[in-house]
């Protein structure tokens, strides 16, 4: 039987994704840093707060976050565990609709305001067009495949030994396992803590290892993992079919193998 392993784009075995909430004015500086070093990130916005004091404006959302992902965070940032189902639906659907009108693509992910969620909240999300939802739980692990994307737990907050986590990712062995460093936070915290140099050093370090670490937005990562999980193979493992539209990569015989959307390859 032939054996192959999943891989990230270009056969990489390591990935990083950043997730920032609220759409505060400090996002401008954070986006500039990410752009400088080729880092792609996700920004979860409260559409009802756009244009308020210390928040980004509606008219800059598309250009500011171009190349990154704009994701939902509800209209007004309530505790979703403390409002009725109808309010949850309104908060998310109206947030999606407004953000989509600004960026011109479907908004399919979110982060939970205040990190608050419950089984009843989670059960509503698929019908509201939400495919992933980030919590504020940090696992301290480089887990590549979340148990549940609607309860997506991060590796760490950026305050929690970020430099050490990046070195851990860089040093992770490139065997059969895949590694994801998932970092979350709020951009205004860099002002509050006076540590913008920390995120700049982190971005610079990741750029130095761009040949082995894939930088992705949350939705890019979600879509890629779903495409990997849909791969079909023969019992002997010698033929692999990719039924999705996305190209995916596997590792076989120590080499990266690209399988295009709808393509079948023989190993």
Secondary structure, 3 states (H helix, E strand, C coil): CCCCEEECHHHCCEEEEEEEEECECCHHHHHHHHHHHCCCEEEEECHHHCCCCCECCHHHHHHHCCCCEEEECCCCCCCHHHCCHHHHHHHHHHHHHHHHHHHCCCCCEEECHHHCCCHHHHHHHHHHCCCEEEEEEECCCCECCCCCHHHEEECEECCCCHHHHHHHHHHCCCCCCCEEEEEEECCHHHHHHCCHHHHHHHHHHHHHCCCCEEECCHHHHHHHHHHHHCCEECCCCCEEECCCCCCEEEEECCEEEEECCCCEEEC
